[in-house]
Amino acid sequence: MRKKFFRGIIVTFLLALMLSVNVFAEEQDDLSLKNEAIVLEDEDYNGGISTYDYSYYDVNVWAYKSKGTPTNVSKGGWIKLGIPFTAKSKGEQATIGSISGYSSELSGSVSVTLKKQIEIKLGYTFTKHSAFYVGAVSKPLKVNQSATRYYKKCYEKTLVTLKEVKKTYKNGQVIRQKDTGKTKTVYAYKAVEPDFHFTYSK
């Protein structure tokens, strides 16, 4: 009886030991699978973030859309040219030769790139000083009579319409762009031949 009792205890112990080993192995298998799933999930997550946030992005920019018909305008007041001319003999005349010192202009604040677009579309550049040959003469003067010369800056004024464009980038390259529907306007002023006139002493 005693032998059978001890034999039963040993068998029970061995069975319990085998069962615990199997359970431990199953738990290890489950844990390794869970760890693998976590790693894969992290890889997918990081890959998605990298692709969406850093490879793709949108930028809204202003671009040239159209231009209106130019009109002639003047800006500012009369500007005195040099000193008055005084006739030393009857019939002498004061002259205005060339006038320089003013340039084409663009109203409003735009980017350097957009300014270049507008210059190409309009066919002239801004901030470049222009020189004009006027070749004007005053009326004949009396002896000791003086003539003072003046000019006024003149321009061709053009309404320029800009449009907002949404650009989508992928890895630094534009892959798609479309108009947002928003527009705004600026004015371009092309420097042209100035107005001039003379004033006379008695």
KEKE-3310 file (N, C-alpha, C; in steps of 0.2 Angstrom, whole numbers, plus 5000, padded with zeros to 4 digits):
npx = (5004:5010:5019:5012:5005:5016:5020:5009:5009:5021:5018:5008:5015:5024:5015:5009:5021:5024:5012:5013:5025:5020:5010:5018:5026:5016:5012:5024:5024:5013:5017:5028:5021:5013:5023:5028:5018:5016:5028:5026:5015:5020:5029:5021:5013:5023:5028:5017:5015:5027:5025:5014:5015:5027:5031:5021:5013:5004:5004:4998:4999:5001:4997:5000:4986:4978:4977:4972:4966:4979:4980:4983:4992:4997:5009:5011:5018:5024:5041:5055:5067:5084:5092:5084:5083:5091:5088:5101:5100:5088:5075:5081:5079:5074:5078:5073:5081:5085:5077:5079:5078:5067:5057:5048:5034:5026:5012:5007:5011:5021:5028:5045:5046:5033:5033:5042:5035:5024:5032:5036:5024:5019:5030:5040:5052:5052:5058:5069:5078:5072:5076:5072:5070:5066:5066:5061:5056:5056:5045:5051:5062:5063:5076:5085:5075:5068:5066:5059:5060:5050:5045:5034:5030:5025:5014:5009:4996:4991:4979:4981:4977:4977:4978:4974:4983:4983:4995:5001:5013:5025:5038:5046:5042:5030:5015:5002:4990:4978:4966:4960:4950:4950:4954:4964:4969:4982:4991:5001:5013:5020:5034:5033:5035:5038:5026:5029:5033:5034:5038:5038:5047:5043)
npy = (4994:5006:5008:5009:5021:5030:5029:5034:5047:5052:5050:5059:5071:5071:5072:5085:5093:5091:5097:5110:5114:5114:5124:5135:5135:5138:5151:5158:5157:5164:5176:5180:5181:5192:5202:5202:5207:5219:5225:5225:5233:5245:5248:5250:5261:5271:5271:5276:5289:5295:5295:5302:5315:5320:5317:5321:5337:5352:5368:5385:5397:5413:5417:5423:5429:5437:5452:5469:5482:5494:5511:5528:5538:5550:5553:5560:5577:5592:5592:5601:5605:5607:5623:5639:5645:5659:5671:5678:5685:5692:5681:5669:5652:5640:5623:5606:5592:5576:5565:5557:5545:5539:5524:5509:5503:5493:5490:5486:5471:5458:5441:5438:5429:5429:5442:5442:5433:5442:5452:5446:5443:5456:5462:5471:5477:5480:5493:5496:5510:5522:5531:5546:5554:5570:5582:5595:5613:5630:5644:5658:5669:5685:5697:5694:5687:5674:5656:5642:5625:5610:5593:5579:5564:5550:5536:5520:5513:5497:5485:5471:5455:5442:5425:5413:5398:5381:5370:5354:5344:5331:5323:5334:5338:5345:5338:5340:5353:5366:5379:5389:5397:5410:5427:5442:5459:5469:5484:5488:5499:5506:5515:5529:5541:5557:5571:5588:5606:5624:5638:5656:5670:5688)
npz = (5000:5004:4994:4983:4986:4986:4973:4966:4971:4964:4951:4950:4952:4941:4931:4934:4932:4919:4913:4918:4911:4898:4898:4901:4890:4880:4885:4882:4868:4865:4870:4862:4850:4853:4855:4842:4835:4840:4836:4822:4822:4826:4816:4805:4809:4811:4798:4792:4797:4793:4779:4777:4784:4782:4768:4760:4758:4759:4751:4750:4737:4729:4712:4695:4686:4677:4666:4665:4654:4649:4656:4655:4667:4679:4692:4708:4710:4701:4696:4698:4686:4687:4686:4683:4666:4659:4647:4636:4625:4614:4609:4613:4618:4631:4635:4636:4638:4640:4653:4667:4681:4686:4689:4684:4693:4706:4714:4731:4741:4736:4732:4728:4717:4712:4708:4697:4688:4685:4679:4667:4661:4658:4651:4655:4668:4685:4696:4689:4683:4672:4657:4648:4632:4630:4622:4622:4620:4625:4624:4613:4622:4630:4632:4647:4652:4661:4660:4669:4671:4671:4676:4676:4683:4673:4669:4663:4669:4675:4679:4688:4690:4703:4708:4720:4723:4727:4731:4730:4737:4735:4742:4740:4727:4716:4714:4712:4708:4711:4709:4722:4721:4727:4724:4721:4719:4711:4706:4692:4687:4673:4668:4658:4645:4652:4658:4654:4657:4656:4666:4666:4669:4671)
capx = (5000:5014:5023:5007:5004:5021:5020:5004:5012:5026:5015:5004:5020:5026:5010:5009:5026:5023:5007:5016:5029:5016:5007:5023:5028:5011:5013:5030:5022:5008:5020:5032:5017:5011:5028:5029:5012:5017:5033:5023:5010:5024:5032:5015:5012:5028:5028:5011:5016:5032:5023:5009:5017:5034:5032:5015:5011:5000:5006:4994:5003:4998:5000:4997:4980:4976:4979:4967:4969:4982:4977:4989:4991:5003:5009:5015:5018:5029:5047:5059:5073:5090:5090:5080:5087:5090:5091:5105:5098:5081:5073:5083:5074:5076:5077:5073:5084:5083:5075:5080:5077:5061:5056:5041:5032:5021:5008:5006:5017:5021:5034:5050:5044:5027:5035:5045:5029:5021:5036:5036:5018:5019:5035:5045:5054:5051:5064:5074:5077:5071:5078:5067:5072:5060:5068:5056:5059:5051:5044:5056:5062:5066:5083:5085:5069:5070:5061:5060:5058:5047:5042:5029:5031:5019:5014:5004:4993:4988:4976:4984:4973:4981:4974:4977:4984:4985:5000:5002:5020:5027:5046:5049:5040:5023:5011:4995:4989:4972:4964:4956:4944:4952:4958:4966:4972:4988:4992:5007:5014:5025:5036:5033:5038:5034:5024:5033:5030:5039:5035:5042:5047:5041)
capy = (5000:5012:5009:5012:5028:5035:5029:5039:5054:5053:5051:5066:5076:5071:5075:5092:5096:5092:5102:5117:5116:5115:5130:5140:5136:5141:5158:5160:5157:5170:5183:5181:5183:5198:5206:5203:5211:5226:5228:5227:5239:5251:5249:5252:5267:5275:5272:5280:5296:5297:5296:5307:5321:5323:5317:5325:5343:5357:5375:5390:5403:5418:5417:5428:5426:5441:5459:5473:5487:5500:5518:5533:5542:5554:5552:5566:5584:5594:5592:5606:5602:5611:5630:5643:5647:5666:5673:5684:5689:5691:5675:5662:5647:5635:5617:5600:5586:5569:5565:5550:5545:5536:5518:5506:5501:5488:5492:5480:5467:5451:5438:5439:5424:5432:5448:5439:5431:5448:5456:5442:5444:5463:5464:5476:5475:5485:5496:5498:5517:5523:5538:5548:5560:5574:5587:5601:5619:5635:5649:5663:5673:5692:5698:5693:5684:5667:5650:5637:5619:5605:5587:5575:5556:5547:5529:5516:5509:5491:5481:5464:5450:5437:5420:5408:5391:5376:5365:5348:5342:5324:5322:5340:5339:5347:5333:5342:5360:5368:5385:5389:5402:5417:5432:5449:5463:5474:5488:5489:5506:5506:5522:5531:5548:5562:5577:5594:5612:5629:5644:5661:5677:5694)
capz = (5000:5005:4988:4978:4988:4984:4966:4964:4971:4959:4944:4950:4952:4935:4927:4935:4930:4911:4912:4919:4905:4892:4899:4901:4883:4877:4887:4879:4861:4865:4872:4856:4845:4855:4854:4835:4833:4843:4832:4816:4822:4827:4810:4801:4812:4810:4791:4790:4799:4789:4772:4777:4787:4779:4761:4757:4761:4754:4751:4746:4735:4724:4705:4690:4683:4671:4667:4662:4649:4653:4656:4656:4673:4682:4699:4711:4708:4696:4699:4695:4683:4687:4688:4678:4661:4658:4640:4636:4619:4612:4605:4615:4621:4636:4632:4641:4634:4643:4660:4670:4688:4689:4687:4684:4700:4707:4721:4735:4743:4733:4733:4722:4712:4709:4704:4691:4684:4682:4674:4661:4658:4656:4647:4658:4675:4691:4700:4684:4681:4664:4654:4642:4629:4629:4617:4622:4620:4628:4619:4613:4628:4630:4635:4654:4654:4663:4660:4673:4668:4676:4673:4681:4681:4670:4669:4660:4674:4673:4684:4688:4695:4705:4710:4725:4720:4732:4728:4734:4736:4737:4742:4737:4720:4715:4711:4710:4710:4709:4711:4728:4720:4729:4720:4724:4713:4712:4701:4689:4684:4668:4667:4651:4644:4657:4656:4656:4656:4658:4669:4664:4673:4667)
cpx = (5004:5017:5018:5005:5010:5022:5015:5006:5017:5023:5011:5009:5022:5021:5009:5015:5026:5017:5009:5021:5026:5013:5012:5026:5023:5011:5018:5028:5018:5012:5024:5027:5014:5016:5029:5024:5013:5023:5030:5019:5014:5027:5027:5014:5017:5029:5023:5012:5022:5030:5018:5011:5023:5035:5026:5014:5008:5003:5001:4999:4999:5001:4997:4991:4978:4978:4973:4970:4973:4979:4983:4987:4997:5003:5014:5014:5023:5035:5052:5066:5079:5088:5087:5086:5086:5093:5095:5104:5091:5080:5076:5078:5077:5074:5076:5075:5081:5081:5076:5078:5071:5060:5049:5040:5027:5018:5007:5012:5016:5028:5039:5048:5038:5029:5038:5040:5026:5025:5036:5030:5017:5024:5040:5046:5053:5058:5070:5073:5077:5074:5074:5070:5066:5061:5063:5059:5054:5050:5050:5056:5065:5073:5081:5079:5071:5064:5063:5057:5056:5045:5038:5030:5024:5020:5009:5002:4989:4985:4978:4980:4977:4976:4978:4977:4986:4989:5001:5009:5021:5035:5049:5046:5032:5020:5004:4994:4982:4970:4960:4950:4945:4956:4960:4969:4978:4988:5000:5008:5021:5027:5036:5035:5034:5031:5029:5030:5035:5035:5040:5042:5045:5047)
cpy = (5006:5013:5012:5019:5032:5035:5034:5046:5056:5054:5057:5071:5077:5074:5083:5096:5097:5097:5109:5119:5118:5122:5136:5141:5140:5149:5161:5162:5163:5176:5185:5184:5190:5203:5207:5208:5218:5229:5230:5233:5245:5253:5252:5259:5272:5277:5277:5287:5299:5299:5302:5314:5324:5322:5321:5331:5348:5364:5380:5396:5407:5417:5422:5425:5430:5448:5463:5478:5493:5507:5523:5537:5545:5553:5558:5572:5586:5594:5597:5603:5608:5618:5633:5645:5655:5668:5679:5688:5688:5685:5668:5658:5642:5628:5611:5594:5579:5570:5558:5551:5542:5529:5515:5503:5496:5489:5485:5476:5460:5448:5439:5435:5427:5438:5447:5437:5437:5452:5452:5443:5451:5465:5469:5474:5481:5487:5498:5505:5518:5530:5539:5554:5564:5579:5593:5608:5624:5640:5654:5668:5680:5692:5698:5690:5676:5662:5644:5630:5614:5599:5584:5568:5554:5540:5526:5512:5503:5487:5474:5460:5444:5431:5415:5401:5387:5371:5360:5345:5335:5324:5328:5342:5341:5341:5335:5349:5362:5375:5385:5393:5409:5421:5438:5453:5468:5478:5489:5496:5506:5513:5523:5538:5553:5568:5583:5600:5617:5634:5650:5667:5682:5697)
cpz = (5000:4998:4983:4980:4985:4976:4963:4965:4966:4953:4944:4949:4945:4930:4928:4932:4922:4909:4912:4913:4899:4892:4898:4893:4879:4878:4883:4872:4861:4866:4865:4851:4846:4853:4846:4832:4834:4838:4825:4816:4823:4820:4805:4803:4810:4802:4789:4791:4795:4782:4772:4779:4784:4772:4757:4761:4756:4756:4747:4744:4730:4717:4701:4687:4676:4672:4663:4656:4652:4651:4658:4662:4675:4689:4702:4708:4703:4699:4695:4692:4683:4689:4682:4672:4659:4651:4640:4630:4618:4608:4608:4618:4626:4633:4638:4636:4637:4650:4662:4678:4691:4686:4687:4691:4700:4714:4725:4736:4740:4733:4727:4716:4708:4705:4697:4686:4681:4677:4667:4657:4655:4651:4649:4665:4679:4694:4695:4682:4674:4663:4648:4639:4627:4623:4616:4623:4622:4622:4619:4619:4626:4633:4643:4657:4656:4662:4665:4670:4673:4672:4678:4678:4679:4669:4665:4666:4672:4679:4683:4693:4697:4708:4715:4722:4726:4728:4733:4732:4739:4736:4738:4730:4720:4711:4709:4712:4707:4712:4717:4727:4723:4725:4724:4718:4716:4706:4699:4686:4679:4667:4660:4651:4649:4654:4657:4654:4658:4661:4667:4669:4668:4663)
residu = (MET:ARG:LYS:LYS:PHE:PHE:ARG:GLY:ILE:ILE:VAL:THR:PHE:LEU:LEU:ALA:LEU:MET:LEU:SER:VAL:ASN:VAL:PHE:ALA:GLU:GLU:GLN:ASP:ASP:LEU:SER:LEU:LYS:ASN:GLU:ALA:ILE:VAL:LEU:GLU:ASP:GLU:ASP:TYR:ASN:GLY:GLY:ILE:SER:THR:TYR:ASP:TYR:SER:TYR:TYR:ASP:VAL:ASN:VAL:TRP:ALA:TYR:LYS:SER:LYS:GLY:THR:PRO:THR:ASN:VAL:SER:LYS:GLY:GLY:TRP:ILE:LYS:LEU:GLY:ILE:PRO:PHE:THR:ALA:LYS:SER:LYS:GLY:GLU:GLN:ALA:THR:ILE:GLY:SER:ILE:SER:GLY:TYR:SER:SER:GLU:LEU:SER:GLY:SER:VAL:SER:VAL:THR:LEU:LYS:LYS:GLN:ILE:GLU:ILE:LYS:LEU:GLY:TYR:THR:PHE:THR:LYS:HIS:SER:ALA:PHE:TYR:VAL:GLY:ALA:VAL:SER:LYS:PRO:LEU:LYS:VAL:ASN:GLN:SER:ALA:THR:ARG:TYR:TYR:LYS:LYS:CYS:TYR:GLU:LYS:THR:LEU:VAL:THR:LEU:LYS:GLU:VAL:LYS:LYS:THR:TYR:LYS:ASN:GLY:GLN:VAL:ILE:ARG:GLN:LYS:ASP:THR:GLY:LYS:THR:LYS:THR:VAL:TYR:ALA:TYR:LYS:ALA:VAL:GLU:PRO:ASP:PHE:HIS:PHE:THR:TYR:SER:LYS)
# end
